[in-house]
Amino acid sequence: MLGQALCAGFPSPADDFLEGALELPRWLVPNPPATFLWQISGESMRGAGIFDRDLACVDRSLTAGRDSIVVAVVGGQMSIKRLVIGGNRARLAFDNPDLPAFAVEDLEEAAIWGVVRFTIRWHLVRERLGR
């Protein structure tokens, strides 16, 4: 790892003496058998900073909690939502104010499949990358 944070100003001379190898796969995916990558389709989670064509790293071994971003099975379809818990009521919500939230008990079939650990977004124009 090249430091604790990426400096937006002038780097410290002490950074030249940092040691340790970056083990990115182990750091990003601590539980490989329970971890999956999903490509996002649509703009329903833009309030969470998740956009169309981003990649979501989903960990099935994590327990969803209040305000977790989750992959849920809703009516047999996989969908990314925010788990909103208020009082004794849980809802699956889009992170887009133009779309409604659904009470879990009001849905015919809904289950939390996994928790989104992080997302990846390309910052290069994809057409130049051939994708």
C-alpha positions as CSV (number, residue, x, y, z in Angstrom):
1,M,0.0,0.0,0.0
2,L,1.4,3.4,-0.9
3,G,0.2,5.3,2.1
4,Q,-2.9,5.7,4.2
5,A,-4.5,8.3,1.9
6,L,-3.8,9.8,-1.5
7,C,-2.5,13.3,-1.0
8,A,-4.0,16.0,-3.2
9,G,-1.2,18.4,-2.3
10,F,2.5,17.7,-1.9
11,P,3.6,14.2,-0.8
12,S,5.6,13.6,2.3
13,P,9.2,12.5,2.0
14,A,8.5,9.9,4.6
15,D,6.2,8.1,2.1
16,D,9.4,6.8,0.4
17,F,10.0,4.5,3.4
18,L,6.7,2.7,3.5
19,E,6.9,-1.1,3.3
20,G,4.5,-3.9,2.7
21,A,3.1,-5.5,-0.4
22,L,-0.4,-4.7,-1.5
23,E,-2.5,-7.8,-1.5
24,L,-5.5,-6.3,-3.3
25,P,-7.5,-9.5,-3.8
26,R,-7.3,-10.4,-0.1
27,W,-8.0,-6.9,1.0
28,L,-11.0,-6.4,-1.3
29,V,-12.4,-10.0,-1.1
30,P,-11.7,-11.5,2.3
31,N,-14.2,-14.3,1.8
32,P,-13.8,-15.4,-1.9
33,P,-16.3,-18.4,-1.8
34,A,-19.1,-16.0,-0.7
35,T,-18.2,-13.1,-2.9
36,F,-19.7,-12.2,-6.3
37,L,-19.4,-9.4,-8.8
38,W,-22.6,-8.1,-10.4
39,Q,-22.9,-5.4,-13.1
40,I,-25.5,-2.7,-12.3
41,S,-28.2,-1.9,-14.8
42,G,-30.2,1.3,-14.4
43,E,-30.2,4.4,-12.2
44,S,-32.3,3.3,-9.2
45,M,-29.3,3.6,-6.8
46,R,-27.8,6.9,-8.0
47,G,-28.4,8.5,-4.5
48,A,-25.9,5.9,-3.1
49,G,-23.4,6.8,-5.8
50,I,-24.1,3.6,-7.8
51,F,-24.7,4.1,-11.5
52,D,-25.5,2.1,-14.6
53,R,-22.7,-0.3,-15.6
54,D,-20.8,-0.1,-12.2
55,L,-19.7,-3.3,-10.7
56,A,-21.0,-4.3,-7.3
57,C,-19.0,-6.6,-5.1
58,V,-21.6,-8.6,-3.1
59,D,-20.6,-10.7,-0.1
60,R,-23.1,-13.3,1.0
61,S,-21.4,-13.9,4.3
62,L,-22.2,-10.4,5.6
63,T,-25.3,-9.7,7.7
64,A,-27.4,-6.8,6.4
65,G,-28.1,-4.0,8.8
66,R,-29.8,-0.7,8.9
67,D,-29.1,1.3,5.7
68,S,-27.1,-1.5,4.1
69,I,-27.0,-1.7,0.3
70,V,-28.2,-5.2,-0.5
71,V,-28.9,-7.6,-3.3
72,A,-32.4,-8.8,-2.8
73,V,-34.5,-11.4,-4.5
74,V,-37.8,-9.7,-5.2
75,G,-40.5,-11.8,-7.0
76,G,-37.8,-14.1,-8.3
77,Q,-35.7,-11.2,-9.7
78,M,-32.3,-10.0,-8.3
79,S,-32.3,-6.4,-7.5
80,I,-30.0,-3.9,-5.7
81,K,-31.8,-1.9,-2.9
82,R,-31.1,-0.1,0.4
83,L,-32.4,-1.9,3.5
84,V,-34.2,0.7,5.5
85,I,-35.2,-0.3,9.1
86,G,-37.5,2.0,11.0
87,G,-39.1,0.7,14.3
88,N,-40.2,-2.8,13.6
89,R,-40.6,-2.4,9.9
90,A,-38.0,-3.2,7.2
91,R,-38.3,-1.7,3.7
92,L,-36.4,-2.3,0.5
93,A,-35.8,1.2,-1.0
94,F,-34.4,2.6,-4.2
95,D,-31.8,5.3,-3.6
96,N,-33.6,7.5,-6.1
97,P,-36.3,9.9,-4.8
98,D,-38.3,9.4,-7.9
99,L,-38.9,5.7,-7.1
100,P,-41.0,4.1,-4.2
101,A,-39.8,2.1,-1.2
102,F,-41.5,-1.2,-0.5
103,A,-42.2,-2.7,2.9
104,V,-40.7,-6.2,2.9
105,E,-43.9,-7.8,4.4
106,D,-45.9,-6.2,1.5
107,L,-43.9,-8.0,-1.1
108,E,-45.1,-11.4,-2.2
109,E,-41.6,-12.9,-2.2
110,A,-38.5,-11.0,-1.0
111,A,-35.2,-12.2,0.6
112,I,-31.8,-10.6,1.2
113,W,-29.3,-12.5,-1.0
114,G,-26.1,-10.6,-0.1
115,V,-24.6,-7.3,1.1
116,V,-22.8,-4.9,-1.3
117,R,-19.2,-4.5,0.1
118,F,-18.2,-1.9,-2.5
119,T,-18.7,-0.8,-6.1
120,I,-16.3,-0.1,-8.9
121,R,-16.8,2.6,-11.5
122,W,-14.7,3.2,-14.6
123,H,-13.3,6.7,-14.9
124,L,-11.9,6.2,-18.4
125,V,-14.2,6.4,-21.4
126,R,-15.2,2.8,-22.0
127,E,-15.4,3.1,-25.7
128,R,-11.6,3.8,-25.8
129,L,-11.1,0.6,-23.8
130,G,-13.1,-1.5,-26.2
131,R,-15.9,-2.2,-23.7
